[in-house]
Amino acid sequence: MALRLYRTTRRLYGQVEGALRSVDLVPAVGRNPTTFGLVVLYVTGLLLLDARPTQTRISAKLPARGHDALNRLLRTMPLSTRALMAGAILLARGLGRRLGTAGYLVVDDVVIEKRFAKRLPWAAWTYAFAEKRKVYGCHVVLLSWTSDPSGRWRIPVAFRLWRPKRSCAPERYRKKTELVVAMLHEVVAAGCPAAYLVGDTSYTGGIVSKAAGRLGLIWQGTLSPRTTVVYRGKRRARRELAGGLKLKWRPALGVRAIALTVYAPSAGRVRLVVLKNEHGNFEYLVTNDLAADLTTVIRRKRSRWRIETIFRDTKQLAGLGACQGWVDQALVRHVALVFLTFVVLQLLRRDPQETVGAVKARWQDEILRDGQAPPQPLRAAPPEFRLKKTA
C-alpha cells in the first residue's frame, strides 16, 4: 500500500505503521493485512491533515486507496473498537512497568458539536461548558490512563458514546455514570495499573465511587453541592461546613485549606478537604483514602486536568469532530481511531518533553521540505531577518 503513496509521505506512513505494530491490534483487525493497512492509512491522514480530515480529503492526500475503502473501514469491515482500546491498555501496562509507576485513571466527558447532524442518533441539545452555551452535539465519555501528574504519557484506555433517551429504547438507555462503571470493570479486568481514580463532581459519589471501591481503587473527586455530611455528630449540608471551619494557609499549594474526616450517606466515611481557591470560592475535595493527607488530596485533584488536555489535543490535532456520517458505527470507529492517532503522536516523540503538537508540526514540515535545506537569505534582507550562525 505504501508504494501507491507520494514519495514525501511514505516515510510518515512507515513511522505510523511501526508505531501501530508496537500496539497489539491483532484482536481488533484479526490477521487481515488489508484492514491493518487501512487503519494505518486513516491514522496517517488524521496525523497529516489539519482541517476537515474526512475520508475524501485523506484519500486525496494519501492516494493508496480510495475514499470508498475508508468508508467501508468505518461502516462495514470487521473492526472492534473495544479491541483497539485493549491494545492501548497493553501499552499502558508496558509503560507502567518500564517507568516503575502505577499511574492513575481520569474520567470525564466531552461534547462534540454537530450542529447540522439532525439525523445522527447520538446527537442532542446539551450544554457545553467550554462554549458556555447550549449546542447540538454528542457526548464522548472517556477513561484515560496517565503515567504521572506531569502528563508524560496520556493513554485513552476506554470510551463510550452516550445516547440520549429520545434515540433509544427505554430498556437500553444508560446514564453516563453507568457507562463509566462498565468501563472501570473492563479496564481493571484487563490489568491496567492505577494508583487512584479521579473525576469531577459528575463522577463523584453514587455508583461510580461504589464500583471503584469494590474494585479496590482509591477514588478522588469533588463533593456535590446537594450532599449532606455528618461531622462531629451533626448532620449538615455541604455549604454549611465552610462557615464554621478555620482554614489554614498552605504556602506550598497556594490555598487556604483544612482536612476533615466525615461521614457521607452516599459514600460512607471519607476524607474531606475544604479549601478556598484563588477566586475566593470554596471547593470540597473528597476521597475514600482516609489516610491521605491534605497535600496528597489536593494534588490528586489537580491531576484531573490532564484529561482536559487530551480533549483539546484530539480536537485540534486528530480531528475528533471531523466525522461526517449518519451511521452509528462510523462515528464510534472514527472516535476510536482518533484516540489511536493521539497515542501514535506520543509514540513518535523524540523525547518525552516534546508535545504532540510539535510532533505533528515536525512531520508536516519534513513532508513540505522533502529533505531539502532552506535557501540562503537574500542579501537585501535587513540584518535582523538574516539567519544567525550558532556555535
Salt bridges, closest charged atoms under 4 A:
GLU17 OE2 - ARG21 NH2 3.03
ASP50 OD1 - LYS360 NZ 3.71
ASP68 OD1 - HIS67 NE2 3.24
ASP108 OD2 - ARG304 NH1 2.78
ASP109 OD2 - HIS139 ND1 3.22
ASP109 OD2 - LYS176 NZ 3.80
GLU113 OE2 - ARG115 NH2 3.21
GLU113 OE1 - ARG133 NH2 3.51
GLU131 OE1 - ARG133 NH2 3.97
ASP148 OD2 - ARG152 NE 2.72
GLU186 OE2 - ARG82 NH1 3.21
GLU186 OE2 - ARG160 NH2 2.51
GLU278 OE2 - HIS279 NE2 3.67
ASP289 OD2 - ARG300 NH1 3.30
GLU308 OE2 - ARG304 NH1 3.25
ASP313 OD2 - ARG154 NH1 3.20
ASP313 OD1 - ARG312 NE 3.10
ASP328 OD2 - ARG163 NH2 2.68
GLU354 OE2 - ARG362 NE 3.11
ASP365 OD2 - ARG369 NE 2.91
GLU366 OE1 - ARG11 NH1 2.84
GLU366 OE2 - ARG350 NH2 3.38
ASP370 OD2 - ARG7 NH1 2.85
